[in-house]
């Protein structure tokens, strides 16, 4: 129908003149039509054709998001995110998406590594604290390493004393362990 023709036309425009605007319009129409694989292929094609590696990495991250959320293709999403990180190893958005995906697929050690890299990139104390909290939760809930998690929760509140979730996590660990000194520290 006409909607498919419009999507095809926008895909061609995006191939010839790749920009955020034309690409988003094409992706929106492809998404409306359920043509998610074509959206991923378009993003990969454009990422390979444009000289700006930062732009390429963002396109691959977007393709990974479609693969994961629209198609449930976690393996493809992982491949795309790894390609993005090869292009721009310090790309925060790619690292955050990669860590989230790794947690989702159960690769806790790789997720921990990605989050560690993300913490090192953070310059703002509150953002660093938030990443420390994520690492603490990963260590406690997925990797079953409560002692290491506690270190991260402490690092979190040292960076941002207003981080209530970290304080609560410390209190919870204290109650689980029956550790009165830790409980008092976390109050």
C-alpha positions, 0 to 999 in steps of 0.5 A: 500500500501507500504506507509501504511505498512511503517507507520505501521512498524514505529508506532510499532518501536515508540511504542517499542523504543519511541524517538524523531527521531522514533516518528517524522518519524512515525508521518510524514508518518502518516501525509502523509497518512492522518492518523492524529487520529492514530498520536494522539493516538500514541503520547498519548500512548507513553506519558503514557509509558515514565517515563520522564514527560517533554517528556510526556508533549511535546508529548501531546502538539504535539498531541494537535497541530495535533488535532487542526491543522489537524483535527480541534478538538479544544476540544481534543486539549484543553484536551491534553494541559490541561493534559500536563499542569497537568504534567508540570505546568510551561511548556512554550510551553504548556502554550503558545499553551494553551493560543493561543487555548483558544483565538481561541475558545473564552475563553478569561478569561482562555486565560488571566490566561494562559498568566499571568502564562506565564509572570511570567515564563519569565525572559528575559525583551523582552520576558516578554514585548512580553507577556505583549503586547499579554495580552494587545491585548487580554484585548483590542480586546477580553475582551473589557477592554481598561483600563486594556489593557493600563496598559499592554501596559505600562508594555510592554514598561517599560520592552522594550522601543523598542516595537513599537507595544505597542507604536502604541497600546497606540496611537490607544487607545489615538486617540479612547478616544480623550486622548491628554495626553496619545497620547503625552505619546505614542509619 
